Amino acid sequence: MSQQDRPDSPSTSHNASQDSTRRHSAQVVDGPGKAASRAMLRAVGFTDEDFTKPQVGIASTWSRVTPCNSHINELADAASDGADEAGGKGVVFNTITISDGIANGTEGMKYSMVSREIIADSIEAVSGCEGFDGVVAIGGCDKNMPGCLIGLARLDRPSIFVYGGTILPGEGHTDIVSVFEAMGAHSQGNMELIDVKRIEETAIPGPGSCGGMYTANTMASAIEALGMSLPNSSAQNAVSQNKLDDSRAAGVAVLELLKLDLKPSAIMTRQAFENAITVVIALGGSTNAVLHLLAIANTIGVPLSLDDFTEIGKRVPVVADLRPSGHYMMSELVAIGGIQPLMKNLLDAGLLHGDCLTVTGKTLAENLAAVAPYADDQNIIAPLDRPVKASSHLRVLYGNLAPEGAVAKITGKEGTRFTGTARVFDSEEEAQARINDLTVSAGDVVVIRYEGPKGGPGMREMLTPTSAIMGRGLGDSVALLTDGRFSGGSHGFVVGHVTPEAFNGGPIALVEDGDEITIDAENDVMTLHIDDAEMARRRAAWQRPQPRYTRGALAKYARTVSSASLGAITDLPAATDDSI
């Protein structure tokens, strides 16, 4: 009997109309006309039975580029095993990662934000081409999380995100930011080189993402609150049985999502984004969350703006004492229960929407119903009625320096108002040199421009200069503002995402050395103290610089990227495209 005549042949037994869980893979493998497709898949391990199963793409960001991702191959295998055990067929594929921690302060850092788009593009391309019915995406370093979510949002197929997990603390409770700040202290003469080397050797003890409430842990927490990862996925150590179990469970869960036909568009609703913002604020999370949540929301079709962060921030306090401005690391939050008890507190206080669906197939309230509270003797998460800060640390500033908005991270420890004298630099490198040689001094407002999404291009984060300022002991006497962005590890009086950016002729391009600038985080205003006539004179004299790149990924990014106030996305519809 020929293969075509056998009753159980993959060429005759299934089609998309018979099985809604296979609506995409059936187009690739069903029927006599797909014999070539099946032949290719047999070579990578498919059997006759596998052709009748829903296919689950496992998007792995594994590489040895960075410790954030060096273990993710094991997590991807666990997720694939889970999908297989639940009756699917897991197919692991890779996308990229870069390391902010390695590239910071270099020209290569311009590829960081670009990598978010490459990750999204590659997940969309592979899953769309290969006909995966569902997707599990696993990410570790900063841009992995939003890149994965943007890709899943574009596909809108049953999907789950798995966080690669946090790194453990280094010797003496150190982490990567400790290394950057030690470098700043050494440049000031406050630390011996041998001590810097000791921190360098011991701060990163193994796999996992940077250990404070920096961008990776912030975005993982936001995604859990958004409903797109399983409960506790954001708060597990990278090297742990819990993280392997989480990955395997995600592979199982995506098969249930396929049966329910529960897609990201039904989970990532307006209310779910409000939940994510609420959790980011409560945790004292990274300013990058603003950029990335705007981008994800735009992709899934949910209206979200800078002003939503302000409105939610008025009613949500900061309750976490986590680095960079606090004391504790993510691994210590993991040890007391992660963010689930915090979310239960927020839900009970009416600060979260409990009826939002999640990737468990249940609502957020149902997921949190049996969550136990934090122990009474923990000091990491404060009670809501005795917060670290009564309102949000994420401040959206407007004014004549940022008519389309800017984002500040003001915890209150550095004060809420700063007036100083502009010291202007047209690149991060120029600013770093002047911080290191002690030119920058108390009372300065360091202005770093032409580092925006188009002007950089790539919107580098300013961890190196902010760490140098902190290392010199100037955190409360020097402010820094930029059309670039900040690492989640940055702290001090810092304002980023200034829009319009300098390359687009924004007012930040018109600032001159010696100008007086006021940053007012109480009234959310940033003011360049020159009159309208002087502003007009400078604007008339301004000329846009030539693009720094004309070919390659950075040039493509500069031509397509939108304003930071829209999330710096690259696939806006043509009618609203903000490209050059």
Salt bridges, closest charged atoms under 4 A:
ASP8 OD1 - ARG6 NE 3.52
ASP30 OD1 - ARG22 NH2 2.89
ASP48 OD2 - ARG6 NH2 2.94
ASP48 OD1 - ARG42 NH2 2.81
ASP50 OD1 - LYS53 NZ 3.21
ASP50 OD2 - LYS89 NZ 3.59
ASP81 OD2 - ARG248 NH2 3.91
GLU85 OE2 - ARG248 NH1 2.46
ASP100 OD2 - LYS143 NZ 2.51
GLU107 OE2 - LYS110 NZ 2.92
GLU117 OE2 - ARG116 NE 2.66
ASP121 OD1 - ARG154 NH1 2.64
GLU124 OE1 - ARG154 NH1 2.90
ASP142 OD2 - LYS143 NZ 3.96
GLU171 OE1 - ARG198 NH2 2.77
ASP175 OD1 - ARG323 NH1 3.60
GLU181 OE2 - HIS491 NE2 2.77
GLU201 OE2 - LYS197 NZ 2.28
ASP246 OD2 - LYS243 NZ 2.89
GLU256 OE2 - LYS259 NZ 3.30
ASP261 OD1 - ARG23 NH1 3.15
GLU274 OE2 - ARG270 NE 2.90
GLU274 OE1 - HIS353 NE2 2.57
ASP308 OD1 - ARG270 NH2 2.85
GLU311 OE2 - LYS314 NZ 2.96
ASP321 OD2 - HIS327 ND1 2.95
GLU332 OE1 - HIS173 NE2 2.91
ASP348 OD2 - LYS344 NZ 3.42
ASP385 OD1 - ARG386 NH1 3.92
ASP426 OD1 - ARG449 NE 2.70
GLU428 OE1 - ARG460 NE 3.51
GLU429 OE2 - ARG460 NH1 2.78
ASP437 OD2 - ARG434 NE 2.73
ASP444 OD2 - ARG423 NE 2.73
GLU451 OE2 - ARG460 NH2 2.52
GLU461 OE1 - ARG485 NH1 3.01
GLU512 OE2 - ARG538 NE 3.53
ASP515 OD2 - ARG538 NH1 2.67
ASP520 OD2 - ARG417 NH1 3.09
ASP524 OD1 - ARG395 NE 3.14
GLU534 OE2 - ARG537 NH2 2.64
GLU534 OE2 - ARG538 NE 2.87
ASP571 OD2 - ARG154 NE 3.34
